[in-house]
Amino acid sequence: MKRALVSVSDKTGLVPFVRGLEENGYEIVSTGGTKKVLDGAGIKTVAIEDVTHFPEILDGRVKTLNPYVHGGLLARRDLPEHMATLKKLGITPIDLVVVNLYPFKQTIEKPAVTEEEAIENIDIGGPSMLRAAAKNFRDVTVVVDQEDYDRVLAEIKEHGDTTLATRANLAAKVFRTTAAYDALIADYLTKQTGNEDPDQLTMTYQLKEKMRYGENPHQQAWLYEDALPKAFSILSAKQLHGKKLSYNNIKDADEALRCIREFQDEPTVVAMKHMNPCGIGRAAKLTEAWDRAYQADPVSIFGGVIAVNRPVDLATATKMHKLFLEIIIAPAFDDDAYQVLAKKKNLRLLTVDFSHENEPTRREAVSVMGGLLVQEQDVLKEDPHDWKCVTKVKPTEQQLAALAFAWKAVKHTKSNAIVLANNERTLGVGAGQPNRIDSLKIATKHAGKSIDETTVMASDAFFPFGDSLEFAGQHGIKAVVEPGGSIRDQETIDMANKYGVAVVFTGHRHFRH
């Protein structure tokens, strides 16, 4: 008779699976709460204490850490000396292990979880049995995922055992599972101890879906989600309508969501295109904010990704419907607004929980050949009244408000980044150029005749020369916000004074590479 050891925290689907094992000639060894469930279902079980000849101790912390268990798991059936040792010591081989782990992840996701509670949900015996069985996969079947119950049982019914290929596949899943489990524990305890730069980086993500393709159709791509998902994220968004998001859609939508998070006080619309804002508008009403975002760049918004920070109403939806858009992200859609927008079968409509827009951020990682770059997210909060005016002309309160608006926009524009704006909307965006004055020329060209006495400029980093301020002054820009810090700052200040432009230094740059 073959022997199966069953000890699970999550008992979903357990009884029919184990009953199937019993019907196919397996003796069932079980522990604690699992044994109670199986006994209650009329399945005959052997208590783990009768195998180990030792009681559970330390409130269940020790029950399977025993040679009678691990000898039965690790003995190689093809080595006569191994089998002789088992016979000599009275150890019965274990042929199948069914284990899933204490719910550490679910525990630390609780808002008020204590460290003591988290630590008590660190499984020790479970991972030990899984790893032992997985190491010996040529002889032992190991099941860590309920999704594999049917597959395993079907093979046993058909062949009397699982195939070697299946056992190898299940073993690989075990090591992925225990690695992810340990990574969560390591991350939790590292944070608890306040270590900000551990010598080893442990990260774990779960496959959400395989993408149709990547950045280009000839590239394969996969979407993985953080093991502890964030509520305010595209991956946690609810898709109400439209086809699946593509790789590029997700990147644009993520950037749109990061940008809209900057604007909380007023109804605001962000139009994102290739990870740069092509238009941002704000107003007392969402429909007016839409008009202003559209006016910022009526050409680039075509095929864009839209993020809004208020529920989409009918008036706004009617205007949106006239344009080809890829995605609209909002806290909600009014029923009549949804009916209008859903007429376009491919338009993706997503809702995100904006009540979590201020939740703590996690570090972000970017791949490079051979490794990862990891950094904190750029969520610096700044008060414009703390900025330093360095010119003879001082910005008015209206200009300061416009500068604050432009500064938030330039923060989400690819460097070198220049944003021209007034207090209501962006007027022109110059992004991703190898020099700053070219970005300024692009932004000025986009703004065109909309530049007037209310126009201000934001630069994500300092000006290395005075030429950009000269160009700005010649084209009617009246106020500028930039970090400062160049060895040629005085050249910039002198040029601004020459054209009567107010310049404020923030002391912080916002490169977006």
N, C-alpha and C positions, 0 to 999 in steps of 0.2 A: 504494500500500500504506500502511495506517495504521501508526503506530508506538506501541508501549507501552513504558514504562520501568518495570521491576520491580526493587525493592530492599527486601527485607523482613528483619526480625529474626526474627519468628515465622513459620515456614514451613508451618504447619498448613494443609492444603487447597490449597497453592500449585500443585503440579504439575498436577492436573486442570484447574484454572482457567486456567493459562497455556497448557496444551495446547489448551483450547477457544478461547482467543484466537488461537493460531497457526492453528487449523483454520478460523477465520473471517477470515483474511487479515491478521493483525497481525504486523508485524516486532517482535521482542522485543529490547529493550536491557536489559542487566542488569549488576549489580555483584558483585564479590567472591564471598562465600559463596553468595549467591542464584544467581549464574551457574553455580557448580559443581553445585548441586542440579539446576538445569534442564538443564544439559549432560548430567549423569548420567542424566537421564530421557529423553534423546534429543530434547530440544527445542532447535532451532537458535537461538542467541542472538548478539547483537552486544555486544562488551565496551564498557563505558562509556569506556575509554581511546580506542577507535576513533571515538567520537563527539566527545569533548572534545579529542582530539589532545594529551592531557596525561596523564601517569601519576598513579596514586594516590600521594599523598605524606603524610608525617607519620603513619605507621602507620595510614593509612586515614582520618585526620581530614579530609582534603580529597580528594574524588573527584568529587562532583557539583556543587560550587559553581563553575559555569562558564557563560559566555554561550551555549555550544552546547546546554546543558540548559535554562537558564532562558529564553533567547530562544525556544526551541522550545515552552516551556510558556506563556509570557505573550503571545505574538503573537496579536493579534486577527485572526481569519480574515476579518472583514467590512471590515477597513481595508486598502485596496490598498497604502498606504505601509508598513504592517507586513510584509505578505507580500513586498513588493519588497526590504525590508531583509533578510529571511531568505534570499531568493534570492541577493542580492548577496554575503552573507557565507557562503553555503553551509551554512545552518542548516536542519535538517529539523524540521518541526513534530512535536511529541509530542502524541498524541491521547488517551492514557490513562496514568495513573500509578497504580501499585500500591506503596504504601509503608506499612509499620508501623514503629514507633519502637524504639530501643534500650530494653531493659527497665529503665528507671530505677526504677520503683516496686518491681519484684521485687528489685532490687539493694539498695535501702535497707531492705527488709523483713528482710534477712538479719541475724541477731543481732550478728555481729561485723564488719559491713561497715566498711571504711575510707573516709575522705573521698576518697582518691585513686581508689578503685574506683567510688565513687558518681559522681565527676566524669567519669570515662572513659565512663560510661553515660549522659551527657547528649548526646542526638542533636542535631546541628546541620544537616547536609545534609538529613536526612529531613523535619523540620518546614519547611525552606525550600522543598523541592519540593512538599510538600503544600499549603502556603499559596499558592504561585505557581499551582498547578493549580486550587486552589479559587477563587482570585480570577478565573480565566479559565474559570469553569464553563460559560459559554455555548458554549465550543468544546472543553473538555477534561473527560473523565471522571476522577474521582479516587476511589480506593478505599483506605480506611485500616483497614477492619474486614473480617475474613474472613467475617463473617455476610452480607456483601453480595456475595460472589463469585457465588453462584447467580443472584441477581436480575440482576446486571449481565450475566452471560453469557447468560441467557435473553433479555434485551432485544436484545443484539447479534445473537443467532441469528435472532430474529424480525424485527428492523427494520434490521439492519446497523449500528446504533449505539444508544446509550442515549437516552432521551427527555430533553428539557430539564428537565422536572420532576424526574426522577431525578438528573440532574447537580446541580441546585440543592440537592436534599436531601442528596446525598453531600458537597457542598461545606460545607453547614452542619455536618455531622457532623465534617468535618475541623477546622473552627475550634473546635468544642467539644472535640475531642480534643487539639488543640495547646494550647488554653487550660488544660485540666486538667493536661496534661503540664508546662507552664510553672509552674502553680500549685504542683505538687508540688516542683518544683525550687526555686522561690522559698521555699517553706516550709522545706525542708530546709536551704538555705543561710542563711536568716534565723536558724534555730535554731543552726546551727553558729557563727554570728557573735555569738550571745547577745543579739540585738536583741529585746526583749520587747514593744515597741510600735512596729512598723513603720508608716510613714505610709500604706501601702496594705495592705489585708487581702486575701490570696489564699486562697480556699477551693475545694475541689473534692469533689464527691460523685457517686456512681454510682447510677443508678436501680435499686432492688432490686425494686420492684413498684408498680403502680398499685393503690391501695386501692379497695375497693368503694365507700366513701364516707368522709367525714372525721369531724369531731367530731359532726356531725349529718348525717342522710341527704341533705339538700339541698346539702351541701358536697362538692366533689371533693377528692381528696387523693392524694398520692404519697409513697412511702417511698424516701428516698435514703440510701445508706450511705457512710460515710467511705471515701475512697479507700484509706486504710490502716486496715482494720477492727481493732477491739479484740476480743480473744478473750473477755473477760468482759463481754459485752453481749447484750442481747436480739436484736440483729440477727445475732449469731454463734451464737445458740442453735440446737440441733437439735430440731425439733418431731417428737415420736414419735407423736402422736395428736391428733385433733380438727380442727375447722375452722380456716380461716385467721384470723390475728389481725386485729382491726380497729384503726383509728386510736387509739381510746381504750384498747383492750387494750394496745397497745404503750406508751403513756404510763404506764399503771398498772404494767405489768410492768417497765418501766425504773425507776420509782421504787421498786418492791419490791426490785429487784436492788441499787439504791444503798443501800437501808436494810439489807438482810441482810448487806451487805459490812461493816457496823459490828460484827457479832457473829460472832466467829471461834472463840472458845475453847470454847463449849458448843453442843450441839444447840439450834437456835433456829428458830422459825416466825414469819414476818411475814405478816400479813393486810393487804392494801392495798385501799382502796376510794376511788375518785375522787381518787387521788394523796395520800391521807392514810392513815397506819396506823390501822386500827380495832382491831387487837390484835397484840401481840408477846409471845411466851412463850418461856422457855428452861428447860431441865431437863437432867438427866443422860441421859435417853432422849428420842428424837424424839417418840414417842407422847405423853409427858407434856408436852413443849413444845407440841404441838398442842392438848392439852386446855386449857392455860393461855391460849394465843392465842384459842381459841374462847370461853373463859369471859370474856375481856376485853370482848367485845361480841358476844353470840350473834345479835343482830339484824343488825348492819351487815356481818358476815362473809358473809352470804348474797349470792351473786353476786360474791364478792371474788376478788382475785388473790393467790395464796399463793406465797411464796418460802421455801424451807428450805435450810439449809446442810449437810445430811447426806443420804445416799441414803434414799429413801422405802422403808420396810419394810412388810410385810403388815399389821401391827397399826395403823400410822398410816394406811395407805391405806384400810383397812376403815372407820375413823372418818371420813376425808375423804369417802368414797363416800356417806355418809348425807346429805351436804349439797350443795346446788347451788353449784358453784364455776365460775368462768370459766377460770382458768389455774392450774396448779401448776408451779413452777419449782424444779428440784433438780439436784444434781450427777449423780444417777442414780436409777433406779427398779429395785428388785429385781423379778425376773421375776414372782413371784406378786403383788406389789403392782401392777405394771403391768396384769396380767390383770384385777384387780379394778377399777381406775380406768378402764380402756379400755372397760368395759361402757357407759359414758356416751359416746355417739358425738361429742358436741360439746365435751367437756371437753378443753382443750388441755393436753398434757403436754410440757414443754420441759426439756431438759438444757442446762446451761451449765458450762463448764470453770472450776470454782472454784479451780483451782490458779493462775489468773491474776487472782484478785480484788485482788491488791496491785500489779498492773501500773501503770505511770505513767499518770496521767490526762491528757486533753487539755482544752483550753479548750472551754467550751460557749457556744453562740450562741442568742439568743432574738430573734425578729423583732419589730420595732415598725414602725409606719407610717413608711415612708421610710428604714428602716435596720435595723441589727442592734445588739444589746447583746452584748458578749463578756466573759466572765469566766472565771477559774479555777474548777474544781469545789471544793466545800466538803469537803475531805478532811483537815481539821485533826485531828491526833492530840493528845489531851490526857490528862494524868495527873491523876486526881482528887486525889492527894496534893499537887499544886501549887496547888490552889484555896485561896482565902483565906476562912476562917471569920470572919464579921463580927458574930456574936451571942455573948451570954453562954453559951448552950447550944451545945455542940460536937456534931457528928454522930458517932455510933458508927461503927465499921468496917462493920457491917452496913448502916447507913443510907447510908454513903458509897458502898458497892457498889450499893445501890438507886438512889442519885442518879446514879451513872455510867450505869446502865442507862437511867434515865429521860432523861438528857441526850442519849444516842444516839438515843432515840426521838423526842424533840422536834425534833431536828435535821432530821428528815424529815417534819415536820408543817407544814402551811401556816400562815403567820403571820397574825394573832396566835396563838401556839401555846402550849397548856398540856397537859402530860402528868402524870397521877397514876399512880404505879406502886409496886410493892414490888420485892423482889430477884428475883422470878420472872416477873412479867408486868406489862403495862400494866393499869391498872384503869379509867381514863377518859381520853378524849382530847377536847380542845376545840380546834377549828381554824378558821382563816380568818375570825374575827370582827373587826369594825372597832375593838373595844376589848378589852383584855386580861381584864377582869373577867368579861365575858360568856363568853369562852373558858373561864375557870376554872369558871363556873357550869355550863356544859355538861359539862365533864370531871367535875365533882363529881356531877352528876346521873347520868352514866353509871356512875360508880364505885359510887354508892349505898351499900348496907350493907357493901360490901367494904372501905371505909375503916377502918383500925384503927391500932394503934401502929406498924405497919411501913410505913405509907403515906408516900411522899415526893412532892414536886412539882418539876417542871422547867418553866421558862419560857424561851422562846427569846430573849427580850430583857428588858431591865430593867423593873421596875414603876414607872410614873410617879407613883403615889400609894401611900399605905399601905393603901388599901381592899382590895386583893387579899390582902395578908398577913393582914388582919383576918378576911376571909372564910375564908381557909385555916385560921387558928387556930381559928376558931369551928366548923369542920367536922372537926377532929381530925387535921389534917396536921401531922407532927412535924419535917419537914426539907424544905428548899427549896434548889434550885440555880438560879441566874440569873447573867447576865453582870455585873450592877452597872453603875454609870456614870451613873445618873440624878442630877440636881441635888437630888432628893428621896430619895436613898438612905437618909439618916438617918431619915426618916419611916418607911420600910419596916423598917429595923433596929429602931427603937423599938417598932413594932407587933409584930414577931417576938418581941422580948424580953418584951413584955407577955403573950404567949400561950405562951411557953416553946418557941418554934420555932427550930431551928438553921437558919441561912442561910449558904450559901457562895457567893462570887462567883468566876466563872471568868475574867472579863476578856475573854471572847469571846462575841459573840452569833451566832445561827444563823438569821437570817431565811430563810424559804423562800417566795418570792412566786410 
